[in-house]
Amino acid sequence: GQSRLSNPTPIAAGKEIPLWLRLGTDQNGLSVVLSENFREVDCNAGLAVTVTFSEEAAD
């Protein structure tokens, strides 16, 4: 299964925001809801794209 960010999301410094997920198992794909607890999904393969904003300047 896969899911992507499609709604406005509040930005807070230090908070990870999932942007896109693709998860699956050896048996089949999974239906996935994009949320902060994507690491707890019972799967054995996946890819996640996330972003975390900081209030500190980058070097």
N, C-alpha and C positions, 0 to 999 in steps of 0.2 A: 504494500500500500504506500501511498505517498500523500503528502499534505503540504500546503504552502501558506504563508502569511497573506491574508486577503482582507483583513480588517484593520482599522487604526489601532495602534498599540501604544500605550504610554511608555515613554523612555525614562529610565531612572539609572543614574550612574551606578555601575557595578552589577546591574541586573542583566543576565544573559537572556536574549530574545531569540527563540528559534525562528528562522526564516523559511526553511524548507527541510522536509524529512522524506526519506524513502527507506522503509523497513520491510523485512520479510523473513521467512523461515525456509527450511529445506522442503517443506511440504507445499506451501502456497504463500501468496501475498497476504498482508494484513491490512485491515481497515485502520487507519491512523488518524487521530485527532491531534492537531498541532497544539502542544502545551509545554509548559516548563518541565513536566515529568516524563519526557520522551525517553529518558534513560532507563525507565522502569518497565518499558514495554517488553513482553516476552518474545524475543526474536533472536536470531543468530547471525543476522546480516543487516547492515544498514549504513546510511550516510546521512549526516545532519549538517546543515549550514546555519550557524548562529552568529550573533553580533553582540558585543558588550561594549557599552560606551563608558568613558572615563571623564572625570572632571580635570584630570591632570594633562598638561601639554605633552605631546609626543616629542621625542628627541629626533 
